[in-house]
């Protein structure tokens, strides 16, 4: 089955905020490489979307996967689509934020 990865508006905002944070603390080049690698990682979920940890205790159909130990990516798998619901960096409490949505 072929899946299509889509980013929610919240996830797009989070990746942009993460870019800004890294650009301010490091450099725009580092921020570009880091955020692009997160996007590529998310796109890679197309090949094996169920590899994340299922978290139905937070939200129905929610899965969470970690990227480079500091970033949690929350997503849901549907028939032909993977929805990236959130990108949480540096220990942000994704459980609380996703429960409120």
C-alpha positions as CSV (number, residue, x, y, z in Angstrom):
1,X,0.0,0.0,0.0
2,X,1.2,3.5,-0.8
3,X,0.7,6.2,1.8
4,X,0.8,9.9,1.4
5,X,2.3,12.0,4.3
6,X,0.5,15.2,5.2
7,X,1.4,17.7,7.9
8,X,-1.3,19.3,10.0
9,X,-1.2,23.1,10.4
10,X,0.0,22.6,14.0
11,X,2.9,20.4,12.9
12,X,3.8,22.9,10.2
13,X,3.9,25.7,12.8
14,X,5.9,23.6,15.1
15,X,8.6,22.8,12.5
16,X,8.8,26.5,11.6
17,X,9.2,27.5,15.3
18,X,11.8,24.8,15.7
19,X,13.7,26.2,12.7
20,X,13.6,29.7,14.2
21,X,14.8,28.4,17.6
22,X,17.8,26.4,16.1
23,X,18.6,29.3,13.7
24,X,18.8,31.7,16.7
25,X,20.8,29.3,18.9
26,X,23.0,27.8,16.2
27,X,22.8,29.0,12.6
28,X,20.3,29.1,9.7
29,X,22.4,26.3,8.0
30,X,22.1,24.0,11.0
31,X,18.4,24.8,11.3
32,X,17.8,24.0,7.7
33,X,19.6,20.7,7.9
34,X,17.9,19.7,11.1
35,X,14.3,20.6,10.1
36,X,14.8,19.1,6.6
37,X,16.0,15.9,8.2
38,X,12.8,15.8,10.4
39,X,10.6,16.3,7.3
40,X,12.5,13.5,5.4
41,X,12.1,11.3,8.4
42,X,8.4,11.9,8.5
43,X,8.2,11.3,4.7
44,X,10.0,8.0,5.4
45,X,7.0,6.8,7.4
46,X,5.4,5.9,4.1
47,X,7.4,2.6,3.9
48,X,6.6,1.3,7.4
49,X,4.0,3.6,9.1
50,X,3.2,1.3,12.0
51,X,6.7,1.4,13.5
52,X,5.9,4.1,16.0
53,X,4.5,3.4,19.5
54,X,0.7,3.2,19.5
55,X,-0.8,5.7,22.0
56,X,-4.5,5.2,22.0
57,X,-4.5,6.1,25.7
58,X,-3.9,9.7,24.6
59,X,-5.9,9.8,21.4
60,X,-7.5,7.3,19.1
61,X,-5.1,6.1,16.3
62,X,-2.2,8.1,17.7
63,X,1.3,6.9,17.2
64,X,4.6,8.4,18.4
65,X,8.1,8.0,17.2
66,X,11.3,9.6,18.3
67,X,13.8,11.4,16.1
68,X,17.4,11.7,17.3
69,X,16.4,11.3,21.0
70,X,15.3,14.9,21.3
71,X,12.2,15.1,19.0
72,X,8.9,13.3,19.3
73,X,6.7,13.0,16.2
74,X,3.0,12.4,16.8
75,X,1.1,11.0,13.8
76,X,-1.9,8.9,12.8
77,X,-2.2,6.3,10.0
78,X,-5.3,6.3,7.9
79,X,-6.2,4.2,4.8
80,X,-3.9,5.9,2.4
81,X,-2.6,8.8,4.5
82,X,-0.2,9.5,7.3
83,X,-1.1,12.7,9.2
84,X,1.7,14.3,11.1
85,X,-0.1,15.8,14.1
86,X,2.8,17.3,16.0
87,X,6.6,17.7,16.2
88,X,7.7,18.2,19.8
89,X,11.3,19.1,20.6
90,X,13.3,18.9,23.8
91,X,11.0,17.2,26.2
92,X,7.9,19.1,25.4
93,X,4.8,17.4,26.9
94,X,3.2,16.1,23.8
95,X,0.7,14.0,25.8
96,X,-0.9,17.1,27.4
97,X,-0.9,19.0,24.1
98,X,-2.5,16.2,22.1
99,X,-5.1,15.4,24.7
100,X,-6.3,19.0,24.4
101,X,-6.8,18.9,20.6
